Amino acid sequence: MSEVELQAENSSSEKHNGVSVDDVLAAIQQKNIGQARAHFSDLMGAKVNSALESEKVKIANQVFNAQAEAPAEEAPEQEDLDLDLESEVETAFDEEETN
């Protein structure tokens, strides 16, 4: 990541839903426990959602990249198909001759 992307990521991780860690600390210092609890819940919820999104992307990349990299099942060659058909026809004729 470039330095600009890292700074943007850090600034967005510090403030979630308009709430920052500083807001939580300020509410605690003002002894406003209800507001501090609400701010803390908002922050943690945003962090959990961010982590879940990251994992979803990671898993999706693994699934779709694994499919792209997995070798396709080998199709039978035309010669093998011709031999199979030929042996089936011979078997059918042999059965008719015996009846």
Secondary structure, DSSP 8 states (H G I E B T S, - for coil): --HHHHHHHHHHHHEETTEEHHHHHHHHHTT-HHHHHHHHHHHHHHHHHHHHHHHHHHHHHHHHHHHHHS-------HHHHHHHHHHHHHHHHHHHHH-
